Amino acid sequence: MTAAAPPARTFRPSPFLRDVISSGLTAVGTMLSLVAVTGWLASGLGPSRFAVYALSRRLLSAVTSFSTVPMGVALTRALAIETRERERLVYLVAGTIFVLVPNFVLFGIALAAPGLWSRLLLTDAGNAPVLIGTMLLIVAMAAFTVVLARYRGTDRIGRANLWQLWALALGPVAVAWPLARSGRVDVIVLLTGLVLLTSAVPVCRWLLRATAARIGWAEIRGRLNELMRYGVPRVPGGLAFGSLMAIGPFLAPYFGSLREAGFLVAGQSILRIAEGATSAFSLVALPKVAALRARQQHDFLRDRVEDMISMVLHLGLFGTVQLLVWSDEIATVWLGPAYGEAVPLIRILMAGVVPYLGYAMLRTTIDGLEEKAVNTHNMYAACATTLVLSLALGAGFGAPGLAVAGAAGFIVLGLLTIRHLWMMLRPVGQHLAVRHALWLNLLLAAAALGLHRLLVPRFPSREALGIGLGAAGVGFAAYLVVLRRLRVRWVSEIEQRLRPRESTR
């Protein structure tokens, strides 16, 4: 009699990690799109026209951070907690009203006096068509936020990722590639808005389904009030975050030049690209954390938050080292030779990478745990820091002073975010592996500097950067191997969730 064959082992990560991996791949695609689009437009439009495009993007971020993002967080959280489909549909209708109405109001205000607002926000009344396109993009972003909230809040991460790939990666590439050298910033912004506006199709379908279900205004009003109680206190925080990112670029034409506004936005873009390394977890975490809190799994949350802080420290330090070493080549290859002046500003902003990543990764954890708008109060402090330092340093030092002020705001924001979770959950702290992070990154910094000095005199910027980034990838793999041998817990936790499992066939 033959022995039974052992159970087959298959690669089946945990559902949470599977969502993180798929969201991580989506974030990589979105980052690559941002890199490509920014590089094409910076090179094709030239510094002056690119600065107008950059201010348009900052206006989009500033407005949606308070008119859209808090509402999207509120809707995602409500859908994650609610399990009945009809109630979820009621929340969806209420959330759509909550998200779209403020943005339509802002659109109407802009249409009433486009020249005035263009002169105030985009430095010239002649940029009014760009302003109108930006406002359309803002409304489209509101509809897109509803789509992401629906899918993420109901644990359909795959569909949310597909929408993100289309609206934030493939669509912008399709617009920027043929139009980069056209000089038509208004057309580029308008077409990007139309791409994003396709997300209105599923929103309309859900609203029709709600109509067929005979959902009445009394039900909608109750859920709308609930969403407003959670979301409205977070609106000022969104406004402060938008201001934090926009203060430097909007003040640059007054303390320096319009070109320097574009340079600052380019530096912030690198910061946002670095954010993509941790954003996948943040996007998946909000509904999961809300559910864990409802089940009162405090110890599990405490340990995972400690692991997240440790991971931010390691990933952030590694990314900062590599960006600082290769910043000259990155600016030359990505933006073009005309943007060499942006390198010092980029290096200054890099001081905020680690704390900014801490905020980016942990903010949704705070939103999932807290009814109070904690992130809003932290954002006030960060925005006030940037504003005061911008006014104090911008007049004397110009764009470098504005970059210092921006980096200081990111540092304050990250430290306050980590401090709140630390005080709330009281982790032990023995698994942060701070000492390992410092000495490993010192070794990697020395190796990267040596390689940089070896390559730059002998190769053009593109080839040197390619070899350097390849070496950074190898260095990162070695870094993870060392952390695994040192039994750093966040690496062990990820490995455990990636191990093959026995298949019962």
C-alpha positions as CSV (number, residue, x, y, z in Angstrom):
1,M,0.0,0.0,0.0
2,T,1.5,3.3,-1.1
3,A,1.8,6.2,1.4
4,A,-0.3,9.2,0.8
5,A,1.4,12.1,-0.9
6,P,2.2,15.0,1.4
7,P,-0.1,18.0,1.1
8,A,1.0,20.4,-1.6
9,R,2.4,23.7,-0.5
10,T,1.2,26.8,-2.3
11,F,2.1,30.5,-2.1
12,R,-1.0,32.0,-0.4
13,P,-0.3,35.2,1.5
14,S,-2.8,36.3,4.1
15,P,-5.8,38.3,2.7
16,F,-4.5,41.5,4.3
17,L,-1.0,41.1,2.9
18,R,-2.4,40.1,-0.5
19,D,-4.3,43.4,-0.6
20,V,-1.2,45.2,0.5
21,I,0.9,43.6,-2.2
22,S,-1.7,44.4,-4.9
23,S,-2.0,47.9,-3.7
24,G,1.8,48.2,-3.5
25,L,2.1,47.2,-7.2
26,T,-0.6,49.7,-8.0
27,A,1.3,52.4,-6.1
28,V,4.4,51.5,-8.0
29,G,2.5,51.9,-11.3
30,T,1.2,55.3,-10.1
31,M,4.6,56.4,-9.0
32,L,6.1,55.4,-12.4
33,S,3.4,57.4,-14.1
34,L,4.1,60.4,-11.9
35,V,7.8,60.2,-12.7
36,A,7.2,59.9,-16.4
37,V,4.5,62.6,-16.7
38,T,6.4,65.1,-14.6
39,G,9.6,64.4,-16.5
40,W,7.9,64.8,-20.0
41,L,6.1,68.0,-19.0
42,A,9.1,69.6,-17.3
43,S,11.2,69.0,-20.3
44,G,8.6,69.7,-23.0
45,L,6.9,72.7,-21.4
46,G,10.1,74.4,-20.2
47,P,10.5,75.9,-16.7
48,S,8.0,78.8,-17.0
49,R,5.1,76.9,-18.4
50,F,5.9,73.9,-16.2
51,A,5.6,76.2,-13.2
52,V,2.0,77.0,-14.3
53,Y,1.2,73.3,-14.5
54,A,2.9,72.8,-11.1
55,L,0.8,75.5,-9.5
56,S,-2.3,73.9,-11.0
57,R,-1.3,70.6,-9.4
58,R,-0.7,72.3,-6.1
59,L,-4.1,74.0,-6.3
60,L,-5.7,70.6,-7.0
61,S,-3.9,69.1,-3.9
62,A,-4.7,72.0,-1.7
63,V,-8.5,72.1,-2.6
64,T,-9.1,68.3,-2.6
65,S,-7.2,67.9,0.7
66,F,-10.0,69.7,2.5
67,S,-13.0,69.4,0.2
68,T,-12.7,65.7,-0.8
69,V,-10.2,63.7,1.2
70,P,-11.8,64.0,4.7
71,M,-15.2,63.0,3.2
72,G,-13.6,60.0,1.4
73,V,-12.1,58.8,4.7
74,A,-15.4,59.2,6.5
75,L,-17.2,57.2,3.8
76,T,-14.6,54.4,3.6
77,R,-14.7,54.0,7.4
78,A,-18.5,53.9,7.5
79,L,-18.8,51.3,4.7
80,A,-16.1,49.1,6.4
81,I,-18.0,49.1,9.7
82,E,-21.5,48.6,8.2
83,T,-22.3,45.1,6.9
84,R,-25.8,45.4,5.5
85,E,-25.9,46.2,1.8
86,R,-28.9,48.5,1.9
87,E,-27.3,50.6,4.7
88,R,-24.1,50.7,2.7
89,L,-26.1,52.1,-0.2
90,V,-27.6,54.8,2.0
91,Y,-24.2,55.7,3.2
92,L,-23.0,55.8,-0.4
93,V,-25.7,58.3,-1.5
94,A,-25.0,60.4,1.6
95,G,-21.3,60.3,0.9
96,T,-21.7,61.3,-2.7
97,I,-23.7,64.4,-1.7
98,F,-21.1,65.1,1.0
99,V,-18.2,64.9,-1.5
100,L,-19.7,66.5,-4.6
101,V,-21.7,69.5,-3.4
102,P,-18.8,71.5,-1.9
103,N,-16.7,71.0,-5.0
104,F,-19.5,72.0,-7.3
105,V,-19.9,75.2,-5.2
106,L,-16.2,75.9,-5.6
107,F,-16.5,75.3,-9.4
108,G,-19.3,77.9,-9.5
109,I,-17.2,80.4,-7.6
110,A,-14.3,79.9,-10.0
111,L,-16.5,80.3,-13.1
112,A,-17.9,83.6,-11.7
113,A,-14.5,85.3,-11.9
114,P,-11.9,83.1,-13.6
115,G,-9.6,86.0,-14.3
116,L,-9.5,87.2,-10.7
117,W,-8.8,83.7,-9.3
118,S,-6.3,82.9,-12.0
119,R,-4.3,86.1,-11.1
120,L,-4.4,85.2,-7.4
121,L,-3.7,81.5,-7.7
122,L,-1.8,81.1,-10.9
123,T,0.0,84.5,-11.0
124,D,-1.6,85.7,-14.3
125,A,-5.2,86.3,-15.5
126,G,-4.2,84.8,-18.8
127,N,-4.0,81.4,-17.1
128,A,-7.8,81.4,-16.6
129,P,-8.3,78.4,-19.0
130,V,-5.9,76.5,-16.8
131,L,-7.9,77.5,-13.7
132,I,-11.1,76.2,-15.3
133,G,-9.5,72.9,-16.2
134,T,-8.2,72.6,-12.7
135,M,-11.6,73.1,-11.2
136,L,-13.0,70.4,-13.5
137,L,-10.2,68.2,-12.3
138,I,-11.2,68.9,-8.7
139,V,-14.9,67.9,-9.3
140,A,-13.7,64.7,-11.1
141,M,-11.4,63.9,-8.2
142,A,-14.5,64.1,-5.9
143,A,-16.3,61.4,-8.0
144,F,-13.1,59.3,-8.1
145,T,-12.9,59.5,-4.3
146,V,-16.5,58.0,-4.0
147,V,-15.4,55.1,-6.2
148,L,-12.3,54.3,-4.1
149,A,-14.3,54.6,-0.9
150,R,-17.0,52.2,-2.2
151,Y,-14.5,49.5,-3.2
152,R,-12.0,49.9,-0.3
153,G,-14.7,50.2,2.3
154,T,-16.4,47.0,1.1
155,D,-13.1,45.1,0.9
156,R,-12.9,45.0,-2.9
157,I,-9.3,46.3,-3.1
158,G,-8.7,44.8,-6.5
159,R,-11.3,47.0,-8.2
160,A,-10.1,50.0,-6.3
161,N,-6.6,49.3,-7.6
162,L,-7.8,49.0,-11.2
163,W,-9.5,52.3,-11.0
164,Q,-6.4,53.9,-9.5
165,L,-4.2,52.5,-12.3
166,W,-6.6,53.9,-15.0
167,A,-7.3,57.3,-13.5
168,L,-3.9,58.2,-11.9
169,A,-1.5,56.2,-14.0
170,L,-2.5,55.1,-17.5
171,G,-4.8,58.0,-18.3
172,P,-2.4,60.8,-17.4
173,V,0.4,59.1,-19.4
174,A,-2.0,58.9,-22.4
175,V,-2.6,62.7,-22.1
176,A,1.0,63.8,-21.3
177,W,2.9,61.8,-23.9
178,P,1.5,63.4,-27.1
179,L,1.0,66.9,-25.6
180,A,4.2,67.4,-23.6
181,R,5.8,69.7,-26.2
182,S,2.5,71.5,-27.2
183,G,2.8,74.3,-24.6
184,R,-0.9,73.9,-23.9
185,V,-1.1,73.6,-20.2
186,D,-4.8,74.2,-20.3
187,V,-5.5,71.3,-22.7
188,I,-3.3,69.0,-20.6
189,V,-5.1,69.8,-17.4
190,L,-8.6,69.6,-19.1
191,L,-8.0,66.2,-20.7
192,T,-6.6,64.9,-17.4
193,G,-9.8,66.0,-15.7
194,L,-11.9,64.2,-18.4
195,V,-10.0,61.0,-17.8
196,L,-10.7,61.2,-14.1
197,L,-14.3,62.1,-14.8
198,T,-15.0,58.6,-16.1
199,S,-15.3,57.6,-12.5
200,A,-18.7,59.4,-12.5
201,V,-20.1,56.4,-14.5
202,P,-20.1,53.9,-11.6
203,V,-21.3,56.6,-9.2
204,C,-24.3,57.3,-11.4
205,R,-25.0,53.6,-11.5
206,W,-25.0,53.3,-7.7
207,L,-27.3,56.4,-7.4
208,L,-29.8,54.7,-9.8
209,R,-29.6,51.5,-7.8
210,A,-30.4,53.6,-4.6
211,T,-33.4,55.1,-6.5
212,A,-34.7,51.7,-7.4
213,A,-34.3,50.6,-3.8
214,R,-36.6,53.5,-2.8
215,I,-34.1,55.0,-0.3
216,G,-35.8,58.1,1.1
217,W,-34.4,61.4,2.1
218,A,-35.0,60.7,5.8
219,E,-32.5,57.8,5.7
220,I,-30.0,59.7,3.6
221,R,-30.2,62.7,6.0
222,G,-29.4,60.5,9.0
223,R,-26.4,59.0,7.4
224,L,-25.3,62.4,6.0
225,N,-25.4,63.8,9.5
226,E,-23.3,60.9,10.8
227,L,-20.7,61.3,8.0
228,M,-20.6,65.1,8.7
229,R,-20.0,64.6,12.4
230,Y,-16.9,62.5,11.5
231,G,-15.7,64.3,8.4
232,V,-16.4,68.0,9.0
233,P,-13.9,68.3,11.9
234,R,-11.3,66.9,9.6
235,V,-11.9,69.5,6.9
236,P,-9.7,72.1,8.5
237,G,-6.9,69.5,8.7
238,G,-7.3,68.9,5.0
239,L,-7.1,72.6,4.3
240,A,-4.0,72.8,6.5
241,F,-2.3,69.9,4.7
242,G,-3.1,71.5,1.3
243,S,-1.6,74.7,2.7
244,L,1.4,72.9,4.0
245,M,2.2,71.7,0.5
246,A,1.2,74.9,-1.3
247,I,2.8,77.6,0.9
248,G,6.3,77.3,-0.6
249,P,5.3,77.2,-4.3
250,F,2.7,80.0,-4.0
251,L,5.2,82.3,-2.1
252,A,8.1,81.5,-4.4
253,P,7.1,84.0,-7.2
254,Y,7.0,86.8,-4.5
255,F,10.3,85.9,-2.7
256,G,12.1,84.6,-5.8
257,S,10.7,83.7,-9.2
258,L,8.0,81.6,-10.9
259,R,10.6,79.1,-12.0
260,E,11.5,78.5,-8.4
261,A,7.9,77.6,-7.7
262,G,8.3,74.8,-10.2
263,F,11.5,73.7,-8.6
264,L,9.8,73.4,-5.2
265,V,7.0,71.4,-6.6
266,A,9.5,69.1,-8.3
267,G,11.1,68.5,-4.9
268,Q,7.8,67.8,-3.3
269,S,7.0,65.4,-6.1
270,I,10.1,63.3,-5.2
271,L,8.8,63.3,-1.6
272,R,5.4,62.0,-2.8
273,I,7.2,59.4,-4.9
274,A,9.0,58.2,-1.8
275,E,5.6,58.1,-0.1
276,G,4.5,55.4,-2.5
277,A,6.8,52.9,-0.7
278,T,4.4,52.9,2.2
279,S,1.1,54.1,0.8
280,A,-0.1,50.7,-0.1
281,F,-0.4,49.7,3.6
282,S,-2.0,53.0,4.5
283,L,-4.7,52.6,1.8
284,V,-5.6,49.1,3.0
285,A,-5.2,49.9,6.7
286,L,-8.2,52.2,7.3
287,P,-11.1,49.8,7.0
288,K,-9.0,47.0,8.6
289,V,-8.1,49.2,11.7
290,A,-11.7,50.3,12.0
291,A,-12.8,46.7,12.1
292,L,-10.1,45.7,14.6
293,R,-11.0,48.6,16.9
294,A,-14.7,47.5,16.8
295,R,-13.5,44.0,17.9
296,Q,-11.3,45.6,20.6
297,Q,-8.1,43.8,19.6
298,H,-5.9,46.3,21.4
299,D,-2.8,44.2,21.8
300,F,-2.7,43.2,18.2
301,L,-3.0,46.8,17.1
302,R,-0.3,47.9,19.5
303,D,2.3,45.4,18.2
304,R,1.5,46.2,14.5
305,V,1.8,49.9,15.1
306,E,5.2,49.4,16.6
307,D,6.2,47.3,13.5
308,M,4.9,50.1,11.2
309,I,7.0,52.8,12.9
310,S,10.0,50.5,12.7
311,M,9.4,49.9,9.0
312,V,9.0,53.6,8.3
313,L,12.3,54.3,10.0
314,H,14.1,51.6,7.9
315,L,12.5,52.3,4.6
316,G,12.6,56.1,5.1
317,L,16.3,56.2,6.0
318,F,17.2,54.0,3.1
319,G,15.2,56.1,0.6
320,T,16.7,59.3,2.0
321,V,20.3,58.1,1.6
322,Q,19.8,57.0,-2.0
323,L,17.9,60.2,-3.0
324,L,20.5,62.5,-1.4
325,V,23.4,60.7,-3.1
326,W,21.8,60.6,-6.6
327,S,19.8,63.8,-6.5
328,D,21.9,65.6,-9.2
329,E,21.5,62.7,-11.6
330,I,17.8,62.3,-10.8
331,A,17.1,65.9,-11.5
332,T,19.1,65.9,-14.8
333,V,17.6,62.7,-16.1
334,W,14.0,63.2,-14.9
335,L,13.5,66.9,-15.4
336,G,16.2,67.9,-17.8
337,P,19.4,70.0,-17.6
338,A,17.5,73.2,-17.1
339,Y,16.5,72.1,-13.6
340,G,19.9,71.9,-12.1
341,E,18.9,74.8,-9.8
342,A,16.3,72.5,-8.2
343,V,18.9,70.1,-6.7
344,P,19.7,72.1,-3.6
345,L,16.0,72.6,-2.9
346,I,15.4,68.8,-3.4
347,R,18.2,68.0,-0.9
348,I,16.8,70.3,1.7
349,L,13.3,68.8,1.4
350,M,14.8,65.3,1.8
351,A,15.3,66.1,5.5
352,G,11.5,65.6,5.9
353,V,11.3,62.2,4.1
354,V,11.3,59.9,7.2
355,P,8.8,61.9,9.3
356,Y,6.6,62.5,6.2
357,L,6.5,58.8,5.5
358,G,5.6,58.3,9.2
359,Y,2.6,60.6,8.7
360,A,1.6,59.1,5.3
361,M,1.6,55.5,6.6
362,L,0.1,56.1,10.0
363,R,-2.6,58.8,9.4
364,T,-5.2,56.3,8.4
365,T,-4.5,54.2,11.5
366,I,-5.3,57.2,13.6
367,D,-8.5,57.9,11.6
368,G,-9.5,54.3,12.1
369,L,-9.0,54.4,15.8
370,E,-10.1,57.9,16.7
371,E,-13.4,59.6,16.4
372,K,-11.7,62.9,17.2
373,A,-9.9,64.7,14.4
374,V,-6.4,64.1,15.8
375,N,-4.7,64.5,12.4
376,T,-6.3,67.9,12.0
377,H,-4.7,69.2,15.2
378,N,-1.3,67.8,14.2
379,M,-1.7,69.4,10.8
380,Y,-2.4,72.8,12.4
381,A,1.0,72.7,14.1
382,A,2.8,71.6,11.0
383,C,1.2,74.2,8.8
384,A,1.8,77.0,11.3
385,T,5.5,75.9,11.5
386,T,5.8,76.1,7.7
387,L,4.0,79.4,7.4
388,V,5.9,81.2,10.1
389,L,9.3,79.9,8.9
390,S,8.4,80.7,5.2
391,L,7.7,84.3,6.0
392,A,10.8,84.5,8.2
393,L,13.2,82.7,5.9
394,G,11.7,83.4,2.5
395,A,12.4,87.1,2.5
396,G,16.0,86.6,3.4
397,F,16.9,83.4,1.7
398,G,14.3,83.0,-1.1
399,A,13.5,79.5,-2.3
400,P,16.1,77.7,-0.1
401,G,14.4,79.3,2.9
402,L,11.0,78.2,1.7
403,A,12.4,74.6,1.3
404,V,13.7,74.7,4.9
405,A,10.3,75.8,6.1
406,G,8.6,73.0,4.2
407,A,10.9,70.3,5.5
408,A,10.4,71.6,9.1
409,G,6.6,71.3,8.6
410,F,6.9,67.7,7.5
411,I,9.2,66.9,10.5
412,V,6.7,68.4,13.0
413,L,3.8,66.5,11.3
414,G,5.5,63.1,11.4
415,L,6.7,63.4,15.0
416,L,3.3,64.4,16.2
417,T,1.6,61.6,14.4
418,I,4.0,59.0,15.9
419,R,3.8,60.6,19.3
420,H,0.0,60.3,19.4
421,L,-0.1,56.6,18.5
422,W,2.7,55.9,20.9
423,M,0.9,57.6,23.8
424,M,-2.4,55.9,22.8
425,L,-1.3,52.3,22.4
426,R,1.8,52.3,24.6
427,P,4.0,49.9,22.6
428,V,7.0,48.4,24.4
429,G,9.5,49.9,21.9
430,Q,12.0,47.1,21.9
431,H,11.2,46.1,18.3
432,L,12.0,49.4,16.6
433,A,15.6,48.3,15.8
434,V,16.8,52.0,15.7
435,R,20.4,51.1,16.2
436,H,20.3,48.6,13.3
437,A,18.7,51.1,11.0
438,L,21.4,53.7,11.7
439,W,24.5,51.6,11.3
440,L,23.2,49.7,8.3
441,N,22.3,53.0,6.5
442,L,25.6,54.5,7.4
443,L,27.3,51.6,5.6
444,L,25.0,51.9,2.6
445,A,25.6,55.6,2.4
446,A,29.4,55.1,2.3
447,A,29.0,52.5,-0.4
448,A,26.6,54.7,-2.4
449,L,29.0,57.7,-2.2
450,G,31.9,55.6,-3.3
451,L,30.0,54.3,-6.2
452,H,28.8,57.8,-7.1
453,R,32.4,59.1,-7.2
454,L,33.4,56.2,-9.3
455,L,30.6,56.4,-11.9
456,V,29.9,60.1,-12.4
457,P,33.2,61.1,-14.0
458,R,33.2,58.1,-16.3
459,F,29.5,57.8,-17.5
460,P,26.8,60.2,-18.7
461,S,24.1,61.0,-16.1
462,R,21.5,58.5,-17.4
463,E,23.9,55.5,-17.4
464,A,25.4,56.5,-14.0
465,L,21.9,56.8,-12.5
466,G,20.8,53.5,-14.0
467,I,23.8,51.6,-12.5
468,G,23.4,53.5,-9.2
469,L,19.7,52.6,-8.9
470,G,20.5,49.0,-9.8
471,A,23.1,48.9,-7.0
472,A,20.6,50.5,-4.6
473,G,18.2,47.6,-5.4
474,V,20.8,45.0,-4.6
475,G,21.7,47.0,-1.5
476,F,18.1,47.0,-0.4
477,A,17.8,43.2,-0.9
478,A,20.9,42.8,1.2
479,Y,19.5,45.1,3.8
480,L,16.4,43.0,4.2
481,V,18.5,39.8,4.4
482,V,20.5,41.4,7.3
483,L,17.4,42.5,9.1
484,R,16.0,39.0,8.7
485,R,19.1,37.5,10.3
486,L,18.9,40.0,13.1
487,R,15.3,38.9,13.6
488,V,13.8,42.4,13.3
489,R,10.1,41.8,13.9
490,W,8.4,43.6,11.1
491,V,10.5,41.6,8.6
492,S,9.6,38.4,10.3
493,E,5.9,39.3,10.3
494,I,5.9,39.9,6.6
495,E,7.9,36.7,5.9
496,Q,5.4,34.7,8.0
497,R,2.5,36.0,5.9
498,L,4.3,35.2,2.7
499,R,5.2,31.6,3.6
500,P,3.6,28.8,1.4
501,R,0.7,27.1,3.1
502,E,-0.4,23.5,2.8
503,S,-3.0,23.0,0.2
504,T,-5.8,20.5,1.0
505,R,-6.6,19.0,-2.4
